[in-house]
Amino acid sequence: MTSSSSAPRPRVRTLLAVGAAAVTVALPLATGQSASADAAAVALANPNGEAMYLVQEPGMRTGHLATLLEANGFDLAGHGDSALGVGVLGDRTTPARARALGLTAKYMAPQYHPVDPSFQANADTYYGGYHTSAGHERHNAAVASAHPTLVRKHTIGQSWKKTQGQGGHDIEAVCITKITSGDCELTNTNKKPKFTLMSQIHSRELASGELSYMFMDQLVNNYGKDSEVTALLDSTEVWVIPIANPDGVDVVSSNSSRPVLQRKNLHENGCSGTQIGTDLNRNSDYHWDKNQGGKCSETYPGTGPDSEPETQGIESFLKRIYRDTKPDADNTPASKDTTGVFLTVHAYAQLNIFPYGWTNNNAPNHSDLKAIADAMGAHNRYQVVHGDGGLNYFAPGATDDWIYGRLGVPGYTIEIGPGTGNCAGFTPQYSCMQSFWKLNYPAYMAAAKAAAKPYK
């Protein structure tokens, strides 16, 4: 993001409607508890008043408001539209900071929620049950070992810290299908179409990685039992990248009860705290934009396109498993014989986003791209948008646009989660995973089943 009015406007996501009056106390966390007990628990989880706020100025366009806030050091959380405002992460000083700029800030929801006292964190879990990078790695290995006729695990890249000899992680992709000769290899010459699900490229978006964990278990545990799962795995390779930013997840999970809000990777850039690193979802070489933010910004795109090892590994992997069916020209369509679908999962906004995301111009395969997004939306009931979707949200250098713009493969983003309540924000209560799963598992399956012939 940038303060320049001529640069692309920052993405600002949609909010559920809220009442006209500002919310001044936390909403109850669970039925059966007293309001005072709930408020005390929320206060204990948020000792500095950490919360999500909606910042408003009725006379200012949302894109200009977002730029003003970013320029003044606010952490934009997304969640806003032209009728409501811009969401920010803040603390008890946020309303006063907003007033100093002639703006108003309404409390929306606490950032952190109390963890169930019965939860016992171990080396693999944190914040009520979410899995660490190491936990995902152990899960990947266990799934591959337990299901040798269905699963192959591949290393597709390295995190920044690993490339520097500072620990770090391999980036892993797990292929799930009924394996026959040539399946689950890093090649685009075998017959089965491919669906790829990628999550937690923004490490603080906890629900995305957890849904990938659950999706893998759903597939391997129900092959031969569930007709829909069986048909999918007989016909399609399902690739899952559960953690695209494992170094970042290490930081997030370092506090078991109050996840650290690290969004970017850990590429040392002279910034401190959670400002360190590069936004991997602004780093691809498709419409990379140096004006997305300075080094300490949450949307810093890096020193250049594909500057980060995580981006290089993910793009190299996708080039190996998908055929290139589209010229690089933005207005030239992918061929009708394209196969495959790519889906990356983020939080939070309750949106299904289809290409393009860097411009409001329609992609040349617009109607077919939208049809798949509509199919997902029929299940999760999230809004279907492209471009800024009327929400002043552009993402040049994002992975979903890259795979469509460079290879012709339909690329999508699902933004999970509401703007209010216990399931709001980047750090929803772990119990929210069940409601997220019920909404989004069928949306994932709709996207996966489209991989055989996405351009009808």
Secondary structure, 3 states (H helix, E strand, C coil): CCCCCCCCCECCCCCCCCCCCCECCCCCCCCCCCHHHHHHHHHHHCCCCCEEEEEECCCCCHHHHHHHHHHCCCEEEECCCCCCCEEEEECCCHHHHHHHCCCEEEEEEECCCCCCCCCCCCCCEECCCEECHHHHHHHHHHHHHHCCCCEEEEEEEECHHHHCCCCCCEEEEEEECCCCCCCCCCCCCCCCCEEEEEECCCCCCHHHHHHHHHHHHHHHHHCCCCHHHHHHHHHCEEEEECCCCHHHHHHHCCCCCCCCCCCCCCCCCCCCHHHCCCCHHHCCCCCCCHHHCCCCCCCCCCCCCCCCHHHHHHHHHHHHHCCCCCCCCCCCCCCCCCCCEEEEEEECCCEEEECCCCCCCCCCCHHHHHHHHHHHHHHHCCEEEECCCCCCCECCCCHHHHHHHHHCCCEEEEEECCCCCCCCCCCCCHHHHHHHHHHHHHHHHHHHHHHHCCCC
